[in-house]
Amino acid sequence: MFKKAVEAKSQQRLSGADRKKLKRTIKDKFPRASDSDLDTLLPPKAEITVAKFQNRVHVYSVEGGFPVFFDIDGRGSDIFPTVYALWMVPELLPAFMLKGGEVSRFVIGGADLMFPGISVPPEGLPSFAAGEPWAVKVPGNPAPIAVGSTTMSSAEALKAGLRGKALRITHYYRDLLWESAEGRCVPNAGFFEDAVFEDPSFSSSSHNPDLTEDACETSTEQENNTKSDEAEESLGTNELQADSGPSLTTNNDENDAANEITEGVADLKLPDAGSANDTNDQHTLSTSDIDLLLDKCLLQALHTTVKDKDLPMPGSTLWSNHVLPCRPSGMTLDIKKSSYKKLSKWLQAKSSSGLISVKEDKHKKEVMLLSVNRNHADYSSFKPEKRPVEKSDQSSVHSANETRSSKTLEVAEIYKPSVHVNSIFSSVGADMGKLFTASEASDIVFKYIEKENLVKPTNKSIVVLDATLCDALFKGAIKKGTTYPTEIHKKDLGATFVGRMQPHHVVTRGNESVVRKGALKTIQIVTERRQGNKKVTKLSGMETFLIDAEALASELQKKFACSTTVAELPGKKGHEVLVQGGVIDDLARHLIEQYGVPKRYIEVLDKTKK
């Protein structure tokens, strides 16, 4: 689920009604959760944010804290807690106990949980239905390491002899969702980079509940080796099936100890990777030191990442996407520990000093950043730091790229200047023979606006159209007799400008790359009925994605154990692959998984359905 990086389409705070709806959904989905558990996971006075991803996944987080729940389909019907939530409330879900810590290598390596890797208690396998959410634990460690849904019921599992897949893992310790947390850390000393074992302090945790905070350690030093071992770990999953039989009993005191050991997980901080002494220094920062650190991070962000074209900007976006990433490595930044206590008060104080201009949005109930005074003395005197790029990360990424299969596909939409926008490109001295991405094209038009000083003085989010820009955006697109607009909002400007350019696309597979004019055409998969009530599946348009028709036909013949033929499309360029049988769904899945074709570029039509 979270093995590959996916960008969030949007991130916003939950309204009061949505917050109550989320609580009701969680209460219904997880009957073990008490009202105090819900308050622990979703603090009443804290803001809850939701990040919506392109694959329909919604991730709910406590603002300034950890992600606590994720919804696979975005409808509330398939919602799971994160490991951070389970570390705070370990008994939120029932849990399968692994046979030992060594088995955890496979789970946090990305493999699903198999029945031979589960320790069955003496009283027998617990009762469960197919599709239920369950957690995964290691013996002697109360903190869960993964969460997923059962693939079959307990009755079906016993009938199958406790063989096969038990849990389809949706999220696990060290996946990208865990890594996305600002202060990511581990709940106790039993959590290592590539495996989880018994917590050494588990036996004494009932006497010292603060051990969890002391055991919290940063994960930034342990990034490189895990992902390179994923293939070996997943191959080892089959070896687990050779083991069988119960080998461990559960601890009767686990519930109490687990609650105590995770008391402080909501306050976990990220210590500096250098030494433990730095952590102690961080805790002793005075209020004035935190105020200075806030100002430094703001100036660093204004110099490096906050662009005028992105304004106006919500204060929460400024904080999470710009200010927090500029803090020193290994340091936490908490606005509540400053003299301002609130983000809005801090931004208003900076506005009073003349560095920025802000305004409170009464509808959204938050402060908006309107403009930056780049002539201010504080801005001019500040020298931004150059952030070093870690060589180890670069080398690991480079080696990963080299080992990619030749089937790896990259598709990008690019644009060429048309006669409509040539005047804008020539005005800023841009190369009109070059192809631009949508982002680069937007930068061109904003560069022109800055050059001609077209931003409306009374409203920084509005651009006043001069004759050149108005013709570039609307000439020929406005109906006769309709008045041309004189202004346009910044958020609409980029898309309108790009829409006036000639669309192209570039497709890259391995070392082969091709640029074509026009929008990207989709792959067509159609299933029809032939003589004798037989089905045939036709595939066309694969050449667009640099897939050889003959090679694909040979591959499909072996995969589906059926006959395949290749024919030229009548009256068109390209070929058509005919596969005997109704394999429309399997064929589409094969193109997505093996050739990396995005799902949105595949059209399917089953003519055999009535």
Secondary structure as GFF3:
##gff-version 3
##sequence-region A 1 610
A	DSSP	beta_strand	8	13	.	.	.	ID=ss1
A	DSSP	alpha_helix	16	29	.	.	.	ID=ss2
A	DSSP	alpha_helix	35	41	.	.	.	ID=ss3
A	DSSP	beta_strand	48	53	.	.	.	ID=ss4
A	DSSP	beta_strand	58	62	.	.	.	ID=ss5
A	DSSP	beta_strand	67	71	.	.	.	ID=ss6
A	DSSP	beta_strand	79	81	.	.	.	ID=ss7
A	DSSP	alpha_helix	83	88	.	.	.	ID=ss8
A	DSSP	three_ten_helix	90	92	.	.	.	ID=ss9
A	DSSP	beta_strand	95	97	.	.	.	ID=ss10
A	DSSP	three_ten_helix	101	103	.	.	.	ID=ss11
A	DSSP	alpha_helix	104	107	.	.	.	ID=ss12
A	DSSP	beta_strand	113	114	.	.	.	ID=ss13
A	DSSP	three_ten_helix	115	117	.	.	.	ID=ss14
A	DSSP	beta_strand	133	138	.	.	.	ID=ss15
A	DSSP	beta_strand	141	150	.	.	.	ID=ss16
A	DSSP	alpha_helix	154	159	.	.	.	ID=ss17
A	DSSP	beta_strand	165	172	.	.	.	ID=ss18
A	DSSP	alpha_helix	176	179	.	.	.	ID=ss19
A	DSSP	alpha_helix	211	215	.	.	.	ID=ss20
A	DSSP	alpha_helix	224	228	.	.	.	ID=ss21
A	DSSP	alpha_helix	230	235	.	.	.	ID=ss22
A	DSSP	alpha_helix	237	240	.	.	.	ID=ss23
A	DSSP	alpha_helix	254	261	.	.	.	ID=ss24
A	DSSP	three_ten_helix	265	267	.	.	.	ID=ss25
A	DSSP	alpha_helix	276	283	.	.	.	ID=ss26
A	DSSP	alpha_helix	287	304	.	.	.	ID=ss27
A	DSSP	three_ten_helix	308	310	.	.	.	ID=ss28
A	DSSP	beta_strand	313	314	.	.	.	ID=ss29
A	DSSP	alpha_helix	315	317	.	.	.	ID=ss30
A	DSSP	pi_helix	318	323	.	.	.	ID=ss31
A	DSSP	three_ten_helix	324	326	.	.	.	ID=ss32
A	DSSP	three_ten_helix	335	337	.	.	.	ID=ss33
A	DSSP	alpha_helix	343	352	.	.	.	ID=ss34
A	DSSP	beta_strand	356	361	.	.	.	ID=ss35
A	DSSP	beta_strand	366	372	.	.	.	ID=ss36
A	DSSP	alpha_helix	377	381	.	.	.	ID=ss37
A	DSSP	alpha_helix	391	402	.	.	.	ID=ss38
A	DSSP	beta_strand	409	416	.	.	.	ID=ss39
A	DSSP	alpha_helix	422	427	.	.	.	ID=ss40
A	DSSP	beta_strand	436	437	.	.	.	ID=ss41
A	DSSP	alpha_helix	438	452	.	.	.	ID=ss42
A	DSSP	beta_strand	462	464	.	.	.	ID=ss43
A	DSSP	alpha_helix	467	474	.	.	.	ID=ss44
A	DSSP	beta_strand	487	489	.	.	.	ID=ss45
A	DSSP	alpha_helix	490	499	.	.	.	ID=ss46
A	DSSP	beta_strand	502	509	.	.	.	ID=ss47
A	DSSP	beta_strand	512	517	.	.	.	ID=ss48
A	DSSP	beta_strand	523	530	.	.	.	ID=ss49
A	DSSP	three_ten_helix	531	533	.	.	.	ID=ss50
A	DSSP	beta_strand	534	540	.	.	.	ID=ss51
A	DSSP	three_ten_helix	542	545	.	.	.	ID=ss52
A	DSSP	alpha_helix	549	560	.	.	.	ID=ss53
A	DSSP	beta_strand	564	568	.	.	.	ID=ss54
A	DSSP	beta_strand	575	580	.	.	.	ID=ss55
A	DSSP	alpha_helix	584	595	.	.	.	ID=ss56
A	DSSP	three_ten_helix	599	601	.	.	.	ID=ss57
A	DSSP	beta_strand	602	606	.	.	.	ID=ss58
###
